[in-house]
């Protein structure tokens, strides 16, 4: 690990110090995870012909962990962390993002997205094209997509690839904005449940304050994932793990002690969000169609930028 | 090694360099991983990177393994996409000896489930034979998934193999903390190859690639297991490297004399029962293995027992 990436905290892998709850079946070997992920990041960049990367840093644990892992994989000065607060974003988020940048010694930039967002929805009583009375969800999705716009624009000026920060839990239940926070060149933590993100974050030395605080999309003040979803991450992760990774059916899940209402609700969330996890379908017309019967590796010979 | 996906020229150069390095280290046999010349996740590139057995690039490798006059000749196992005369594409492993392609094993079992999609792009081999090596031992070649089928090490042992060589591109997965080595795939493979070495009282050489193709990380961890099932050599997980391992062919003899498992095998019994089972499965006898409808009484005690076993599954 990069010596500048901060001192690992003395947190047992099972989170038994109370920093976070880690269901036993979800515990991973963090050394191997780090090894695989760091190799993955290096390869993704090299195969695409890039040395540099950029991460949108929210101040939360997911993007903090990704920043630590990228800094571990490449030199911190080749990583650009971009904070993109809106005027109502929690000051704590901004502070935590700065803390990550300071600890890693990576490049950083703050881009205030308020003018972009307010330009569309309006501000100070003057409505924009989107309307002043837009529901929080619309505003939240719009902000997520503005951040995507900024990141992809900065990817050109920085000359690096956008690294994704979404985790497996939020992807499976669809707690993402399509073409917003889910947009990236590659994602190193997309196969880790939130509980595993916490375990790995503790292992690589992400600051305790960031690991400890309640996860939030910070799209409106006081929002937290768990209050919005109605269940805790450890409980949700356990259910998803047994349902999806271990292929347990409803009857088996109920016998394990999961309640029927939660199982039904989570199953529905997973099914309803299937479209967010897949490339949009293309009508099959010609002899050879991308993604159907034209199947090449993304990183085929000649695909690198240089 | 970590092959570059689809970039045959680079991979060929890497093979040649490693052969030179191996010669410098005094190697007799050099084993490269599955699809080391092409990379693993090639999909529709398969047809573009395929080689015939007499491809000049294979012959170049064979010549380099053989070395020039005065140099110590080496044997080598390399793996590539093979195109047959009738244009089927195989995942093949070739034994290079005497400056020629001496023997080719075509992967028999093509995983097409879970994260694998090999049958879509490749044809399955249809023969399993050992080959007498210049090194004074019979070699049994297998490719990755071939070793997930008991019949492969068993048949190779019956056919006289002293050394079983498996070349792999095994994707690492399952990081559950319960695994001793931190990776479920590695734990499974380690169990398999120790068991095969012990049961066939043969050396097992397992050569697995490293590096990343798309989403998949290959975990390395190549090993050499002695005929008594002990690891003679274990490479680290995920690290690229050229490793030299001393293998004493006399160990095979010692183990087989003291633990004559192979002598006591009953291939004729196995074959007879396999014939019966095949006949039943294909409906050639009354005792059919097809699923019975609910409530249908089995005809006799034997089939009743089987129906019961089916219910209990």
Interface residues (C-beta under 8 A of the other chain):
Chain A: X13 X25 X27 X28 X29 X31 X32 X33 X35 X36 X39 X40 X43 X44 X47 X294 X295 X296 X297 X298 X299 X300 X301
Chain B: X4 X5 X6 X7 X41 X42 X43 X44 X45 X172 X175 X176 X177 X178 X179 X182 X183 X211 X212 X213 X214 X215 X217 X237 X238
